[in-house]
Amino acid sequence: MVQGDRRRAKLRVVDGLRHGLPCREALKLADVPLSERTAYRALKVVRTRGEEGLGDGRHGHPHKLTAPVREWLVEYCRGAPDTPSRVVQAEIEGRFRVAVSISQINRTRRALGITSRGVGGKSGSCID
């Protein structure tokens, strides 16, 4: 199944839910099988982030760390070496509207020569 097909199916279900259909009825509008949990999760995403929020929701995909994000990551971590990875993650999401997992941030930092160990061996900081 193509990712776009699944996205369109979720949009149809969300539209049905917005128009007052019970979840099971709204799910019949989708051309692909979706669970009730997926339907309500999609509704929440659309309410909070709009329809574009239904894109590829997997975290940590390398393609999400485009050149501007990687450049920002290096600059930020070198400028704020004690920043925990969860803070870096929140900054990336706020600035670039991209959800990236902490493990992907740490893998990328290691690949760029920026360690994920802080002062005293604490895990999760941006020390170079």
Phi and psi in degrees as GROMACS dihedral restraints (atoms count N, CA, C in turn):
[ dihedral_restraints ]
;  ai    aj    ak    al  type     phi  dphi    fc
    3     4     5     6     1   -79.0    20    10
    4     5     6     7     1   140.6    20    10
    6     7     8     9     1   -55.7    20    10
    7     8     9    10     1   -38.1    20    10
    9    10    11    12     1   -62.7    20    10
   10    11    12    13     1   -35.3    20    10
   12    13    14    15     1   -64.0    20    10
   13    14    15    16     1   -43.2    20    10
   15    16    17    18     1   -65.6    20    10
   16    17    18    19     1   -39.7    20    10
   18    19    20    21     1   -62.3    20    10
   19    20    21    22     1   -46.1    20    10
   21    22    23    24     1   -62.3    20    10
   22    23    24    25     1   -38.8    20    10
   24    25    26    27     1   -62.8    20    10
   25    26    27    28     1   -43.1    20    10
   27    28    29    30     1   -62.6    20    10
   28    29    30    31     1   -39.8    20    10
   30    31    32    33     1   -63.3    20    10
   31    32    33    34     1   -39.7    20    10
   33    34    35    36     1   -63.1    20    10
   34    35    36    37     1   -42.2    20    10
   36    37    38    39     1   -65.1    20    10
   37    38    39    40     1   -45.4    20    10
   39    40    41    42     1   -60.1    20    10
   40    41    42    43     1   -42.7    20    10
   42    43    44    45     1   -59.9    20    10
   43    44    45    46     1   -43.2    20    10
   45    46    47    48     1   -61.6    20    10
   46    47    48    49     1   -43.0    20    10
   48    49    50    51     1   -64.5    20    10
   49    50    51    52     1   -40.0    20    10
   51    52    53    54     1   -63.6    20    10
   52    53    54    55     1   -29.3    20    10
   54    55    56    57     1   -91.0    20    10
   55    56    57    58     1    13.6    20    10
   57    58    59    60     1    88.7    20    10
   58    59    60    61     1     7.6    20    10
   60    61    62    63     1   -71.1    20    10
   61    62    63    64     1   143.4    20    10
   63    64    65    66     1   -62.0    20    10
   64    65    66    67     1   153.3    20    10
   66    67    68    69     1   -55.6    20    10
   67    68    69    70     1   -44.3    20    10
   69    70    71    72     1   -62.3    20    10
   70    71    72    73     1   -35.8    20    10
   72    73    74    75     1   -70.4    20    10
   73    74    75    76     1   -41.8    20    10
   75    76    77    78     1   -62.6    20    10
   76    77    78    79     1   -37.3    20    10
   78    79    80    81     1   -64.5    20    10
   79    80    81    82     1   -25.4    20    10
   81    82    83    84     1   -68.8    20    10
   82    83    84    85     1   -18.2    20    10
   84    85    86    87     1   -75.3    20    10
   85    86    87    88     1   -18.4    20    10
   87    88    89    90     1   -82.2    20    10
   88    89    90    91     1   144.0    20    10
   90    91    92    93     1   -85.3    20    10
   91    92    93    94     1    -6.6    20    10
   93    94    95    96     1  -125.6    20    10
   94    95    96    97     1   154.6    20    10
   96    97    98    99     1   -71.7    20    10
   97    98    99   100     1   128.7    20    10
   99   100   101   102     1  -133.5    20    10
  100   101   102   103     1   148.6    20    10
  102   103   104   105     1   -88.0    20    10
  103   104   105   106     1   164.5    20    10
  105   106   107   108     1   -62.5    20    10
  106   107   108   109     1   -38.6    20    10
  108   109   110   111     1   -60.2    20    10
  109   110   111   112     1   -43.8    20    10
  111   112   113   114     1   -62.9    20    10
  112   113   114   115     1   -39.7    20    10
  114   115   116   117     1   -62.2    20    10
  115   116   117   118     1   -48.0    20    10
  117   118   119   120     1   -69.4    20    10
  118   119   120   121     1   -34.4    20    10
  120   121   122   123     1   -64.6    20    10
  121   122   123   124     1   -42.2    20    10
  123   124   125   126     1   -63.1    20    10
  124   125   126   127     1   -40.7    20    10
  126   127   128   129     1   -60.7    20    10
  127   128   129   130     1   -43.7    20    10
  129   130   131   132     1   -63.2    20    10
  130   131   132   133     1   -42.7    20    10
  132   133   134   135     1   -62.3    20    10
  133   134   135   136     1   -44.7    20    10
  135   136   137   138     1   -65.2    20    10
  136   137   138   139     1   -38.2    20    10
  138   139   140   141     1   -66.3    20    10
  139   140   141   142     1   -36.9    20    10
  141   142   143   144     1   -90.5    20    10
  142   143   144   145     1   -37.1    20    10
  144   145   146   147     1  -121.0    20    10
  145   146   147   148     1    -1.1    20    10
  147   148   149   150     1    83.6    20    10
  148   149   150   151     1   177.7    20    10
  150   151   152   153     1   -62.7    20    10
  151   152   153   154     1   -29.9    20    10
  153   154   155   156     1   -65.1    20    10
  154   155   156   157     1   -17.8    20    10
  156   157   158   159     1   -69.2    20    10
  157   158   159   160     1   -12.6    20    10
  159   160   161   162     1   -85.5    20    10
  160   161   162   163     1     8.1    20    10
  162   163   164   165     1   -64.9    20    10
  163   164   165   166     1  -165.1    20    10
  165   166   167   168     1   -59.7    20    10
  166   167   168   169     1   110.6    20    10
  168   169   170   171     1   -93.0    20    10
  169   170   171   172     1     5.8    20    10
  171   172   173   174     1   -71.8    20    10
  172   173   174   175     1   137.9    20    10
  174   175   176   177     1   -92.0    20    10
  175   176   177   178     1   147.9    20    10
  177   178   179   180     1    84.7    20    10
  178   179   180   181     1     8.6    20    10
  180   181   182   183     1   -68.7    20    10
  181   182   183   184     1   128.6    20    10
  183   184   185   186     1   -55.7    20    10
  184   185   186   187     1   -33.2    20    10
  186   187   188   189     1   -64.7    20    10
  187   188   189   190     1   -17.2    20    10
  189   190   191   192     1   -74.1    20    10
  190   191   192   193     1   -22.5    20    10
  192   193   194   195     1   -91.9    20    10
  193   194   195   196     1    71.1    20    10
  195   196   197   198     1   -69.0    20    10
  196   197   198   199     1   171.3    20    10
  198   199   200   201     1   -52.4    20    10
  199   200   201   202     1   -46.5    20    10
  201   202   203   204     1   -61.7    20    10
  202   203   204   205     1   -37.8    20    10
  204   205   206   207     1   -68.4    20    10
  205   206   207   208     1   -44.9    20    10
  207   208   209   210     1   -61.7    20    10
  208   209   210   211     1   -43.4    20    10
  210   211   212   213     1   -62.1    20    10
  211   212   213   214     1   -43.5    20    10
  213   214   215   216     1   -63.4    20    10
  214   215   216   217     1   -42.4    20    10
  216   217   218   219     1   -58.3    20    10
  217   218   219   220     1   -47.2    20    10
  219   220   221   222     1   -62.3    20    10
  220   221   222   223     1   -48.8    20    10
  222   223   224   225     1   -62.0    20    10
  223   224   225   226     1   -45.5    20    10
  225   226   227   228     1   -63.4    20    10
  226   227   228   229     1   -47.4    20    10
  228   229   230   231     1   -68.1    20    10
  229   230   231   232     1   -34.0    20    10
  231   232   233   234     1   -71.9    20    10
  232   233   234   235     1   -32.6    20    10
  234   235   236   237     1   -81.1    20    10
  235   236   237   238     1   -24.5    20    10
  237   238   239   240     1  -133.9    20    10
  238   239   240   241     1    74.5    20    10
  240   241   242   243     1   -66.2    20    10
  241   242   243   244     1   -18.5    20    10
  243   244   245   246     1   -97.2    20    10
  244   245   246   247     1     9.1    20    10
  246   247   248   249     1   -73.0    20    10
  247   248   249   250     1   125.6    20    10
  249   250   251   252     1   -65.5    20    10
  250   251   252   253     1   151.9    20    10
  252   253   254   255     1   -59.0    20    10
  253   254   255   256     1   -34.5    20    10
  255   256   257   258     1   -65.0    20    10
  256   257   258   259     1   -31.4    20    10
  258   259   260   261     1   -72.3    20    10
  259   260   261   262     1   -42.2    20    10
  261   262   263   264     1   -60.1    20    10
  262   263   264   265     1   -42.9    20    10
  264   265   266   267     1   -58.5    20    10
  265   266   267   268     1   -46.4    20    10
  267   268   269   270     1   -64.7    20    10
  268   269   270   271     1   -39.8    20    10
  270   271   272   273     1   -63.1    20    10
  271   272   273   274     1   -43.1    20    10
  273   274   275   276     1   -62.0    20    10
  274   275   276   277     1   -45.0    20    10
  276   277   278   279     1   -64.0    20    10
  277   278   279   280     1   -41.4    20    10
  279   280   281   282     1   -67.4    20    10
  280   281   282   283     1   -40.6    20    10
  282   283   284   285     1   -80.7    20    10
  283   284   285   286     1   -41.0    20    10
  285   286   287   288     1  -111.6    20    10
  286   287   288   289     1    -3.6    20    10
  288   289   290   291     1    57.0    20    10
  289   290   291   292     1    41.5    20    10
  291   292   293   294     1  -129.1    20    10
  292   293   294   295     1   128.7    20    10
  294   295   296   297     1   -92.3    20    10
  295   296   297   298     1   116.1    20    10
  297   298   299   300     1  -124.2    20    10
  298   299   300   301     1   135.1    20    10
  300   301   302   303     1   -71.6    20    10
  301   302   303   304     1   155.5    20    10
  303   304   305   306     1   -62.0    20    10
  304   305   306   307     1   -38.9    20    10
  306   307   308   309     1   -63.5    20    10
  307   308   309   310     1   -36.9    20    10
  309   310   311   312     1   -68.3    20    10
  310   311   312   313     1   -38.8    20    10
  312   313   314   315     1   -60.6    20    10
  313   314   315   316     1   -47.0    20    10
  315   316   317   318     1   -64.5    20    10
  316   317   318   319     1   -40.9    20    10
  318   319   320   321     1   -61.7    20    10
  319   320   321   322     1   -42.2    20    10
  321   322   323   324     1   -66.6    20    10
  322   323   324   325     1   -42.9    20    10
  324   325   326   327     1   -60.8    20    10
  325   326   327   328     1   -42.3    20    10
  327   328   329   330     1   -62.0    20    10
  328   329   330   331     1   -43.5    20    10
  330   331   332   333     1   -63.6    20    10
  331   332   333   334     1   -29.7    20    10
  333   334   335   336     1   -89.9    20    10
  334   335   336   337     1     0.6    20    10
  336   337   338   339     1    85.6    20    10
  337   338   339   340     1    16.1    20    10
  339   340   341   342     1  -108.3    20    10
  340   341   342   343     1   118.1    20    10
  342   343   344   345     1   -75.6    20    10
  343   344   345   346     1   163.8    20    10
  345   346   347   348     1  -107.9    20    10
  346   347   348   349     1    20.4    20    10
  348   349   350   351     1  -110.2    20    10
  349   350   351   352     1   132.6    20    10
  351   352   353   354     1   -97.4    20    10
  352   353   354   355     1  -167.5    20    10
  354   355   356   357     1   -62.2    20    10
  355   356   357   358     1   133.8    20    10
  357   358   359   360     1    72.9    20    10
  358   359   360   361     1    16.3    20    10
  360   361   362   363     1    81.8    20    10
  361   362   363   364     1     8.6    20    10
  363   364   365   366     1   -62.6    20    10
  364   365   366   367     1   137.5    20    10
  366   367   368   369     1   -87.4    20    10
  367   368   369   370     1   144.5    20    10
  369   370   371   372     1   105.5    20    10
  370   371   372   373     1     4.1    20    10
  372   373   374   375     1   -99.8    20    10
  373   374   375   376     1   171.9    20    10
  375   376   377   378     1  -103.2    20    10
  376   377   378   379     1    41.6    20    10
  378   379   380   381     1   -74.5    20    10
  379   380   381   382     1   140.3    20    10
